[in-house]
Amino acid sequence: MSPRKNIRQRRFLLWLLPGCVLAAWLLWLRFEESTAATLRESGRRHLRERRDELAESAFERCLQRTPNDAELILLWAQAVISGRNRTPQQAAELALTRLQQIPDSSPLAAEARMREGRLGLLVLQKPEFAEARLRKSLELGPPTLDACYLLWKLCDLTERVAEAEPWFWAAYELTPEEQQPERLREWYTSQFSPQAANAELDRLLGFLEPNRFSDDAVTLARLAAFRSHEPESSLTAAAEAHFMIHLRDRDPAIDLLLRHWQRPGANTNDFLMSTLVDVLLETGRLDEAQVIFERWTPSEGFQWLRTAGRVQQIVYQQDSEALELFERARPIWPGPIDWSLLHYEAQSLARLGRRSESESARARAKEIELLMELDVHRELRQALLDLRRPQNLQKIQDFYQKIGRDREANEWNRHRTRLF
């Protein structure tokens, strides 16, 4: 073979080799894409068929090829949680490690943060962690029913009735119209019978046996468990202390709150600060109450307004300022049913010489107190058993009108008129 021909062959081979490599690479990519698509579809099918371990395996093999695929991570986490080879806690912790790899910049980040929050609350029993993740979910994406509903129930489970209302209304607005009467019924239970409202979740969390009614022991066990899982959390400490005060176990509650109130960020936690200042005022420890109150960052929420009014009234003896704060607190839930707030107003009005107004406030307080009687709510609960009867919805509407809650009254009226 001539040297010239040999050179041409070599050049041809040198040109052919990269082409072959490129073709092989493209074929390999196509094979990998086809394999990944097959694995993804197999995993989905296994999930639908409740063959969770097979689904997890398929998604795991797929993730080895595309480890940053957010949709795959969500599917894999679903399979892990649904599987039966691990304890719920083990499954939740494993799922969280990968869900947290989905960056906030991902289009699926809001869903990932919501799932983290749900696992944090319902499996790991870490309400502060759960709340942070759920709030982040709402920050990243449009409001979702799951995130709003869980934040509402999280408030219920941690004794924060004064913080639940915005989350309820957000969840309500996202609820299909035909289901809204049931959601309103659930809200009534949350407002006026919190232990009953928490019963199903307490069963899910393992604190209440099937077919048993909830009681103080169940609530205390739940709150103690929350604190054991998040011992450094100001939220869980305040929740347990708040319920201990309800049980008249004040001294250990005060000790617990005093250990937490100076921690970073605690002075912006209305729930903790109001619980501590209120119990110090009740027990006559006015100097301590004043010092702590003056380090509280005001929020203009119900808890701050009510407690600030009490401090003005008891510590500073400034009844005019106290009245202004009480009046701002009253429209905010649970202000409309807090008859003690009206009694506080009556005290300041009397000291200011406004006796007629003082008597009116006391009379209104008595009206509200009577509307909270067991017999009244027994009749309302009976009416709530059947939401297809217009007269039952009328009873609920009338009750809300009596306590000055126009929004609930209007919603019950709207659903009542739909029945005709």
N, C-alpha and C positions, 0 to 999 in steps of 0.2 A: 504494500500500500504506500502510495506516495506521501511524503511529509505534508504536502498541502491538503490532501484529502483527510489525513489523520487530524489535522488541526481543525478542519470543518466539523468533523464528528465530535471532537472534544467540545467545541463551541456549542454544538447542538445539545449535547448532554448537559452542559452547564446551564443552558437555557431551559431545558426540560425538567431538570431536577427541582428548581423552585416551584415550577408549575405543579409538579406532582405533589410536592409538600403542601402547597396551598390547597390543592384539590382534596388531599387527605384530611387537611385541617377542617375544610368546609364540610366534608362528609362526617367527620367526627362531631362537629358542632351540631349538624342536623340530627345525628344519632342521639346526642345528649339532650337536645331540645325535645325530640320525640320521646325519649325515655322519661324526661322530667314531666312532660305533659301526661304521659300514661300513668306515672306514679301519682301525680296530682289528682287525676280523675279516679284512680283506684282508691286513693285515700278518701276522697269525697264519698264514693260509693260505700266504702266500709263505715264511714261515719253515719250515713243514712241507715245502714243496716245494723247499727249499734255494735259493730265489730271494732271496738275502739283501739285495741292493741294493734290490730293489723293496720288501721288508719294511722296510728302514731308511727309505725315502722315505715309506711310508705312516705309520709311527710318528712320523716327524718332523713331518709335516703334522698329525697328531693332537695332538702335544705343543704345537704352536703354539696350539691351542685350550685345552689343559689342561696347562700346563707343569709343574705340581707333582704330576701323577699318578704315584705311585711304581711301580705295575704297568707303566705305559707306558714309564717310564724303563728298567726292567729288560728289557722286551722290545726296546726300541730298542738298548740296550747289547749284547744278545745278537746282534742283527742286525749291528751294527757289528763285533763280534769275529769273527763267522762270514764276513763279507764278504771279497772278494778284491781290492778296489781300493786297499787300504792295506797297509803293512808291519804285522806283528804289533805292533810297538812303537807305531806311530802309532795303530793301532786301540785298543790298550790305554789309551794316554794320553787319547784322545778319550772312550772309554767311562768312564774314571775321573772326568773332569770332571763328567759328569752324574750318575753313581752317587753322588758325594759330595754332590749336592744333596738326596738323600733324607735327611731328618733322623732322628736317633736315636729320635725320638718316633713314627716311622711304624711300623705293624705289619709292614712289609716291610724294616725297617732291618737286621735280623739277616742276611737274605739279601743285601742290598746290601753290607754290610761283608764277608761271606764272599766275594762275587764280587770285591770290591776286593783282598782278600788273595790270592785265586787269581791274579788278573792281576799283582799285585805280585811274586809268587814265580815263576810259570811263564813270564811274558812279560817283565816289566821287570827280573827278577832282582834284586829288592830285598828280601832276607829280613827285615830289621828292620821295614820298612814293612809287609810282608805279615803278620808275626807280630802286630803291633799291631792290624791290621784283623781278623784271625781271632779274636784274643782278645776284641775288642770285639763281634764277632758272637755269641760264646758268652755274653758278659755280657748282651746285649740279648734274646736269645731262648733257647728250649730248645736243648740240644746237638744238633748235626747231624753226620751222618757225614762230610760234606764238610769241615767246619771242623776236626773232631778229626783226621781222616786227614791233612789238609794240615799241621797243626801237628806231628804225628808225623814226617812226611816232612821237614818243614822242619828239625827237630832233626837228623835223619840227614844232611841236606845241609850242615849247618853244624857237624859234628863233635861235637854235644852228645848223646852216647849216654846220659849220666846224666840227661837231662831228657826223654827220649822216652817212657818207660814210661807215665806217666799218660795221655798222649794216645793211645797204642796201646790201652790197656784201654777208654778212652772210645769209640774207634772200633769196637773189637771188640764191645762191648755193643750198639752200634747196627747191627751187621752182621746180616743175616738168618741164621738158624741154619744153613741149608744151605751158606752161604758161609763160615762161621766157620773150618772146617779150613784153607781157603786163606789166610785172614787170619792164622791161627796160623803157617802155613808162612812167610808173609811176615815175621812177627815174628821167627821163628828166624833168617832171613837177615839181618834188621836187627841182631840181637844179635851174630851170630857171623861175618858176612861183609858188612860195611857197604858195601864198594865194589860188590859184586854187587847188594845191595839198592838201591843208587842208580842202577844201570845204565840202567833204563828212563827214569827222570827225566833222567839225563844225556843220553840220546839226544833226549828231548823238548826239552831246553834247548839242544841243539846242540853239546855237548861230546864226544859219543861217536858215532862213525860206526856205521851199521847193521852187524850181524853181527860187531862187534868187542867184545872183552872190556875191561872197565874196568881202569885201572891208576893208579899214583900221579900220572902226568902229567895224566890226566883230572881227578882230584880237585883238583890244584893249579890247573889252569886254571879250574875252576868257582869255587873260592874266591877266586882273584885277580879274576875277573869280578865276583863279588859285591861285593868291596871297591871296585872301580873304579866301580860303580854307586851305592854308598853310602860314599863315602870318609870321612865323619865318623862312621860307625857303629862303636861299640865291639864290637858283635856280629860284624860281618864282619871286623874287625881281629883279634879273638880267634880266629875260626875259621881264618883263614889262618895266623896265628902258631902255633896248635896243631898244624896239619898240618906246618908247617915244622920244628917241634921233632921230630915223628915222623920226619921225613927227616934229622934231626941237623943241621939248619941253624939252630943255636940263636942265634947273635949277632944276625942280622937280625930274628929272631923277638922277641928281648928288646927290641930297639930299637923295634919296632913296638908292642909292648905298653906300653912305658914312655911312648910318645907319647899313649896313650889312657887310662891308668888313672886320671889325675887329672881327667878330664872330668866334668861334672855327671852324677851317677847311676851312674858306672862302679863306684863302691865297693859297689854293690848287685848288680852283675853277677857272679854266682858263677863263670860260665864264664871270663870274662876274668881275674878276680882269682886263681882257682885255677891257671889256666895260667901266669900270671906268677910267683906265689909259688913254685909247684912248680919251675919252671925255674931260678929264682934259688937255691933250695935245692940243686938238682942241680949247679949250677955253683959252689957255694961262696960265693955272694954273700949271706951270712947277714944282715948288717946291713940291706941293702936289703930283703931278704925280711921282716925283722921290722917295719920301718917301714911297709911296704905292708900287711902282714897286720893290723897294729893299726888301720889305717884302713878295714878291710873290715867292712861291716855283716853280722853273722852271719845265716845263713838256716836253719841246721839241715838243709840238704840234703846229699846225698852229697859233693858237691865241697867244701863248706865243712868238713864233719866230717873227711874224709880229710886235707885240707891242714892243718887246725887241729891234727890229731894229729901230723902231721910237724913242724910248728913247735914244738909242745910237746916232742917227742922230740929234735929236733936243736938248736933255738935255746935253749929254756928248760931243757932237760935234766930235764923233768918226766915221767917214764915212767908214773906212775900216771894222770895226766891224759890222756896220750897214749893209753893203753890204753882208757880209758873212751870216748874219741872214736872210736877204731878200731872198737870193739865196736858203737857206735851206727851207724857207717857201713856195716858189713858186710851187714846185711839189705837195704839199699837198692840197687837195681840201679845200676851193674854190680858192686856189692860182692861178691855171691856167686861171681863168677868172677875177681875181682881177687886173684890169689894173692900179689901183692906186698904187699897189705894184711896178709895173714897173716904174711908175713916181717917186716913192721914190728912186728906184735904180738909175734912170737917174740923180736925184739931187745929190746924193752922188758921182756918177761917174764924173759928171761935176766938183764938188769941188775938186776931186782928180786929175783933169787934164786929165781924160780919155774921151775926148770929142766924139771921134768916137763911143765908146761903149755907151756913154750917148745918142747919137742920135739914135743908134740902139734900145735901150730900149724904147725910146719915140715912135719910129715907130712901135714897136711891141705892145706897149700900145694902140696905135691908131687902129691897126688891131683888137685887142681883143674888144675894145670899139665898133667898127663897127659891129662886129659879135654879139653883144648884142642888136643891133637895133631891133625895133618892126617888121619891114618888114621881117627881116631874120627869126625871130621866128614865125611869122605868117605862113610863108611857111612851116616851120618844123612842126608846129602843124597840118597843113593841111595834111602833109604826114603821120603823126602819126595816123590819123583817120582810115587808111586802112593798116594794117600790113601784108596783103597777097600779096601786090604788091612789087616785088623786087626793083623797081626803088625808091619807097618810103624809103625803108630801106637803100638804097644806099645814099640818101640825108642825112639821119641821121648819117650814118657812116662818110661821108665826113665832116660834121660839127664837129664831135668829133675829127677827125684827124686834122682839122684846129686849134682847141684849145689845141692840144697836149694831148688828153686823149685816149691813146692807148687801154686801157682795154675796155672801152665802144665801141670804134670803132671796135675792134676785135669781141666783142660779137654780135654787129649788123651785121657784115660781116658773122659770123657763121650762124646766123639765116637767113640771106639773101640767102646764098648758099643752105640751106635746102629747099628753096621754088622751086628750079629747079628740 
